[in-house]
């Protein structure tokens, strides 16, 4: 993550999340400044980032000058100017940057995806790009399994706008530490439960197999072929892995679990697992020689396909609900339903902007005089004091506990840019 090398009071760099977005929806001192910028990770591309950023700050300054004294303008812009001068910060940015500031204090979000270039001055923060980013972030766990060792990773999956022909995702994996009989470890080993040094091994049982769940004991090797013993040992290990992952990972987080294993081992594991969070499909590869990067690349297609299925289901649910009078694509109707807390799922066109104001008490919308002539499909690259109606609706749905899904234009089931499925 990018860091701030100088002492910048009033600036906080944090990861994007739906909880962070919800906190930004609370009342803020007026005016609220919102700046979004696509950034680059490496040279020479990132050499344009700071000049573009400074230009956006100048745009904010011109807008603020129209209605505020000079000392107030300088106080409001102070965090933006401090960031502009922090060289190390700009050397470690990612693909997108969001800065939301009020009363001289700023919250900075480093994003894994580009965002439209935008600078706005308004009565509330413009959070729709952050809503899109947060809703595009998916977390799950990956279980990389062999017959002798298992690793668990937490996957952070950044999806591109859903419905696009080139739908893709960026996946990063962080190892999960597990509690084993020998203490904290980054992996589970067959030696944790089987004495692998003995030809006819005894099995150190910790709640596995015939000794019974929750019991500890030793089962000594008896008669039978070496292959039989290997298969028994493998089963004991897989049960140990299943129980450990279930108790220490899945039940604590309730996140989906993706299995990466060779097909025969995957079939055996599926036959005995008690983990309800294990996904139906798996990656049929042996992870033993994989690096973390190749493992991330291996699970990406499965996660992209899984999201595409969910998006397809959401669009189909909209069509079914509209047939029963429980859905709408009319922006005015959707705005009123959002304020009433009736919306379960909102599909919204990514990067759609329509200037105006929404009454947060009644849901009444008032398009601004400067509304764009092309239906709002171009975002202004200048500061404005008007609100984004799509952002206002999405924020309200999120605030009321609904789900927001960003789709590309061609994937939207309506021309209006919004499609809402009602709770009742």
N, C-alpha and C positions, 0 to 999 in steps of 0.2 A: 504494500500500500504506500501511496505517496505520503511523505512526511513533511512537516513544517519545521524548518531548521531554526527560524528566528522565533522569538517570544511574541506570539501573536495572540494577545488576549482577545477573547470574544469570538474566536474561530474554532469550530470543532469539525474534524474530519471523521466521518463515520460510514459504515456500510449501509447500503439501501435495504430497507425492509418495509413490509406493510405496517409494522408498528411505528416505524419512524415517520411514514407518511401520515398515519393517523395523528401523531403528535403535532404535525405541521398544520393540521386542519383546525386546531384550537385557535381562538381569537388572538390576533397579533397586533402590536402597535402599528398604526397606519403612518406611512406607506410601507407596503411589503415589496421587496425587490427580488425578482426571480431571474436568474441567468443560466442559460443552458448552452453548452458548446461541445461539439465533437472534438476529441483530442486524439493524439497519436502516441504510440508506445516508444517509438525509436526515431533516430535521426535518419534522413533529413526531414522526414514528414513532420516531426513535432516542432520544427523551427517556425512554423506558421501559427502555432497555437497561441503563444503569448501576444503577438500583434493582433490577432483576431479578438482575443479576450479584451485587450485594452480598448479596441474599437467599440465593443459592446458596453464596456464601462462608461466610455464617453457618451454613448447613446443614453444610458441611464442618467448620466449627469445632466444632459440637456433637458430631459424630461423633468427631472427634479427641480432644475433651475426655474421652471415655469411657475412653480407654486410654493417654493420654500426659500428661506433666507440662506445665504451662502454658508454660514457656519453649520446649519442643519444638514445641508447637502454634504459637506465634508465629513461630518460625523457618520452619516448614513453610508457613505462610500468608503470609509476607512478600511473595513476588512477586505474590500475588493482591491484597494490599492496595496495593502500589505501582501496579499497573495500574488499580485502582479510582480512584486519585487523578490519573491522567494524562488530563487533559482532551482534549488533542490526539488521543490514541489513539482515544478514543470518538467523535471527530468524523470519523474516517476509516475506520471499520469497513466491512465488506461485508455479506454476507447471513448468515454464520454465524461462530462463534468457538469454537475449541477450545484449552484450556489444560491441559497435562499437566505435573505438577510432582512432584519428589521431592527430598528432602534440601535444600529451600530453593532449588532451581533450577527454572526453568520454560521450556517451549517453547510458543510461541504460534503458532497457525495461523489465518489469515484465509481463510474459505471463501466460495465463490461460490454457495452454496446453504444454505438453512436446515437446522438440525440439531435433534433433539429436546432439550429442556431437561433437563439431567441433571448430577448431581454425585455422584461415587463415590469412596469410599476403599477401596483394595484392595491385594492383594499385587503386582498387575501393573497397568499402565495399561489402561484401557478404550479400545481403538483402533478398534472396529468402525465408528463413524461416520467416522473418518478413512480406513479401508479403503474404505468406500462412496464417500467424496469423491474419493480418489485413483483408484479404479477408474472413477469417473464422468468423470475428466479425460482427454480425448483430445487428442493433438497431431497436426497434419497441416500440409501446406503448401498454399497457394493461389497459383496462377499466373493472374494477370489479364493477358490477352493481347489486343493489337490488332495490326494489320498494321505498325505503326510503333514500338510501345513495349510493354514487358512489365515487370510488377512481380511480385515474389514476397513473400508474407507467411507468417509462421508463425502458425498458428491454434491458439488454446487453446480447446477446446470442453468446456464443463461440461454434462453431460447430467443431466436429472432422472432419478428412479427409472424403470428400464426397465419397459415393459409397461403403463404408465398410459395412460388414454384421452387425456390432455392432454400426452403426451410432448413435451418441448421441450428446447431447449439454449440456453445462453448462449455466444456466440462473441466472442472478442476477437482482433484481428489486430495483429501486430507486424511492421513492415517488415524484410526481410532485405537486408542490404547485399551487393552482388555485385561481383566483380572484373571490370572491363571493360577494353578497350584503353586507355581514358583514365584508369583508376584505379578506386578504390572509388566505387560509385554505388548509389542506391536503385532504379534501373531500368536496363533494357537498351534501347538506342535503335537504330533501323535505321541511323542514321548511324555506328554503331560498325563496321558491316561493308559499307555501301553508300554511295557518294558521291551523295547525293541532290540535289546542285546541278547535276548534268550531265544533259542531256536523255537521252543514251545513256550511262548511268552505267557507270563501271568498278566492279568489286566488289573490295573489300579482303578477301581471304580469310584466315581464321584457322582452318585445319583444316576448311573447309566445301567442299562441291561438287566440281567436276571436278578441282581442284588436288590433291585427295586429303586424307584425314584426317591431321592433324598438319603439313600443309604450309601455307606462307604464299605468297600471290601475288596478282596482279591479273589479273582477267578483263575485257577491254574489251568494250563493247557492240558488237554487230554489226548485221546486218540484222534486220528484223522490226518488228512494230507496237509502239507505245508500251505497249499493254496487255500484250503478251508480255513486255516488259522489266519492267513493274510486277510481273507474276506471278513472274518469275524473281527479282527483288529480294526479294519477299515470301518466297519459298521459302528464299532464302539467309538472310534474317533469322530465319525460323522454325527453321532448322537450327542457327543460332547460339544462339538461345534454348534449344532442346532440349539442345544439348551443354553449355551453361553451367549450366543448372539441374540436369542430370544429374550433372555433375562436382562442382559447388560446393554442391549442396543435397541431392539425393536419395540419392546414394551415401554421403554422409557421415552422414546421419541415418536412412536407410531408412524415413522417414515417408511415408504416403500423400500423393499430390499431386492436388489438385482443380483442374480447369481451368475458368476463366470466360472465355468468348469467344463472339462471334457465331457462329451455326451454320456458315456457309461456312468461316470461318477455323478453327473447331474441327475440321471435317472434314479440312482440309488438314494441320493440325498432327498429328492422329491418324494420318494416312497416312504420316508421316515420322518420328514420334517413336521413340526408342530407350529411352524411360524406362519401365521395368517397374513403377514405383510409381505411374504415372498411373491414377487410378480410371476404371472403365468408363463411368460417367455423368459429365456435366459440367453446368455452369450455362450455358444458352444465351443469354447476355446480353452486350452490348458494354460493357466496364467503363470506357470512356473518360470518361464523365461521372459515374462513381460516386464517392462519398466512401467513406472506410474503413468507416463505419457501414453504409451501404447495401450495400457489398460483403459485410460480415459477415452482414447480413440475407439476402442473396441465397444464400449458401452454406449457411445454417442448415438449410433443409428437406432438402437433399441429405444432410447429415451426420446428421440425425435419422433419415431413412429408412435410411441405411446401418447405423446402430446397431441399428435395429429388426430389420433382416434378420439381423444377427449374433446378436442375442438369440434370435430365432426358431430359428436354426440350433442354438444352444446347448441350447434346450429340446428340439428334435427329437433332438439327439444323446443327451440324457439318456434319452428314451424308447427309442431304439434300443439303447443300452447296457444299460438295465435288462432288456430282453428277452434279452440274452445273459449276464445275471448280473454285469455290470460297472458297476452303478450302484445307489445306494440312497438312500432318503429317510428312513431311520430314524436319529434323532439319535445314538443310542448307537453304531450301526455306523459312521456317518460320522465320529464322534469318534475311534474306534480307527483307522480308515483314514487320517485326517488325520495322526495321530502317526506312523504307519508310512510316510508319504510317498507313499501310493497315489493320492491325489486329483489329477487333472489339472485339473478344473473344478468349482468349488462355486457353486451357485446358492443365494442366501440371501435370505430375506424382509427387505425394508428395514424398519427401525425395530422389528423383533421383538426382544424381550428375555425371557430366561428365567434366573432366578437359580440359581446353583449353582456347582459347582467341577469342573473337568476336570483329571485327572492328566496332566501334560504328558509323562510317561514312558510311560504305558500307554494313555492315551485313555479311561480309565474316567471316567464322569461321575456326579456326586452332586448331585441337585437339592437346593436349599436348602429349609429348612422354610418360609421366607417366600415361596416361589414364588407368583406371581400366580395367582389363581383363574380368570382368563379365558383361560388358555392362553398367557399371556405377551405378549399383543398390546398391553398398555399399559406404557409405560416408567415407572418410578418417578421422580417429580420430587423425590426426596430422596436423601440420601447413604446408601450401603449398603456394607457390608464384603464382600458376596458378589460373585462373578464372573458375568459374562454368558456363558452357555454358547455362544450363537451367536457372540459375539465371540471366545471362546477357540478355537472350531473354525476360524473365518475367519482368525484370526491364524496358527494353525498351518499351514493350507493355504498361506498366503502365504509363511510362513517356509520351507516345504519346496519352494517354487518353483511352486506351483499358481496358478491364476487364480480370482479371486473376482468374481462378478457379482451385483449387488444388484437384485432385482426387487420390484415391488409385489405384494401378496398375491394378487390375481386372476390374475397372470401366472405364479405359481409352479406347477410341475407336481406338487407334493405339498402336503399339509395340515400337515406337520410344520414347515415353515419352512426346511428345507434339502433340497437335491437335489445329490448328488455323482456325478460321472462319474469312474470309476477309470482309472488308467493300465494296470493289469493286474489 
